[in-house]
Amino acid sequence: MQSITIHGGDIDLILQNRNLKKENIVNFSGNVNPIGPSETVKNAIIKNIDKISQYPDVEYKNLRSSIGKYLNVKPEYIIPGSGATELISIFIKTIKPKNTIIIAPAYSEYEKEITMSGGNAFLFPLDEKLNFDLNLNKLFKFINDETDLIILCNPNNPTGTAIGKYNAEKLLDFCSKRNIYVMVDETYVEFTENLTEISMTSIVNKFKNLFIVRGTAKFFACPGIRLGYGICSNTKLLSEIFRLKEPWSVNVFAEIAGNCIFNDSEYIEKTRMLINNERKKISAFLSEIKNIKFYPTLSNFFLIKILKNDITSDFIFEEFLKCGFVIRDASSFAFLNNRYIRFCIMLPEQNNKLINKLKEILK
Ligand SMILES: Cc1ncc(COP(=O)(O)O)c(C=O)c1O
């Protein structure tokens, strides 16, 4: 059977085509916290299993209050949804942008949603020579009178780069004066070492044109529960999104998870320590490997460019698969090609094995 939506990193399809089982592989392509979901969340769901017979609160008052406390943002500014994906989709469906600029290479859903809603998507290329850092002045020149939305992932999948609050404010100011919305996908933001410097939640009050999207799939390792949320101080726009959104799209278990997940400071701290340590260790290892260029990452994954002429991303992908590792062949991202691979940070032992294998392939 064909999967319905095919993502570049569709692991089920990859394994199905090769007769491999999920339990026998290490998934370096999913960008999910390797610690797995917190015990607090699992226990809360088990304890409340009988709530399966109830509808969730249609206004998600407790959930919005939990998220609000976590972010230090008013609950009125929060809109829960079924994963970051639903928020991306419903925001675009609501504002119906005609001409969107997507900072790219980027997650493929943005362009898909824009096109599906009948708008045009223009990709603004991040410059490889600048290690994919965003050149704001170039972006300002790229923006024109027709532009009505800018989409930015911060930190960006697949480059791992991010803009800080200083540049974010410059961008939001520029766009606000021209009636341009800015959607910022912060799916990976909790993995950054300097979270308060990168996340835009603390400036959400200041900009009515800012819509932030977040989820629990990656940092909290709960992709199956489909809990995401949007943050926006434009309450008129939020009401319109609520009006168009399906009611109860966040199921009762996602609601239960969301009421405890953000308080689990021990889990949050443990994850941040692991990712910070491994990011430093892997960066040091990668800098010793010949025939690659790697890009400084602020997230939980690394983008690598292969510099050896006769080795391509699909070859590396297959070589890793032989030892049970699934990485992301990044050739399908806009502006990248078959010289790029991406892998995420897993547990220390697994990361060591991956690096050793990469050394062996490239020697
Ligand atoms: C940048 C980005 N945003 C959103 C998502 C989807 O998140 P969710 O599972 O919360 O819908 C992904 C998934 O890979 C992603 O990489």
Ligand as a Chemical Component Dictionary entry (heavy atoms), coordinates in Angstrom:
data_LIG
# 
_chem_comp.id                   LIG 
_chem_comp.type                 NON-POLYMER 
_chem_comp.pdbx_formal_charge   0 
_chem_comp.three_letter_code    LIG 
# 
loop_
_chem_comp_atom.comp_id 
_chem_comp_atom.atom_id 
_chem_comp_atom.alt_atom_id 
_chem_comp_atom.type_symbol 
_chem_comp_atom.charge 
_chem_comp_atom.model_Cartn_x 
_chem_comp_atom.model_Cartn_y 
_chem_comp_atom.model_Cartn_z 
_chem_comp_atom.pdbx_ordinal 
LIG C1 C1 C 0 9.920  22.221 10.947 1  
LIG C2 C2 C 0 8.818  21.289 11.279 2  
LIG N1 N1 N 0 7.619  21.788 11.628 3  
LIG C3 C3 C 0 6.573  20.977 11.926 4  
LIG C4 C4 C 0 6.732  19.604 11.874 5  
LIG C5 C5 C 0 5.528  18.749 12.205 6  
LIG O1 O1 O 0 5.299  18.807 13.571 7  
LIG P1 P1 P 0 4.041  18.077 14.249 8  
LIG O2 O2 O 0 4.353  16.620 14.320 9  
LIG O3 O3 O 0 3.954  18.735 15.588 10 
LIG O4 O4 O 0 2.855  18.341 13.398 11 
LIG C6 C6 C 0 7.950  19.039 11.507 12 
LIG C7 C7 C 0 8.111  17.583 11.416 13 
LIG O5 O5 O 0 9.083  17.031 11.018 14 
LIG C8 C8 C 0 9.023  19.907 11.212 15 
LIG O6 O6 O 0 10.229 19.438 10.880 16 
# 
loop_
_chem_comp_bond.comp_id 
_chem_comp_bond.atom_id_1 
_chem_comp_bond.atom_id_2 
_chem_comp_bond.value_order 
_chem_comp_bond.pdbx_ordinal 
LIG C1 C2 SING 1  
LIG C2 N1 SING 2  
LIG C2 C8 DOUB 3  
LIG N1 C3 DOUB 4  
LIG C3 C4 SING 5  
LIG C4 C5 SING 6  
LIG C4 C6 DOUB 7  
LIG C5 O1 SING 8  
LIG O1 P1 SING 9  
LIG P1 O2 DOUB 10 
LIG P1 O3 SING 11 
LIG P1 O4 SING 12 
LIG C6 C7 SING 13 
LIG C6 C8 SING 14 
LIG C7 O5 DOUB 15 
LIG C8 O6 SING 16 
# 
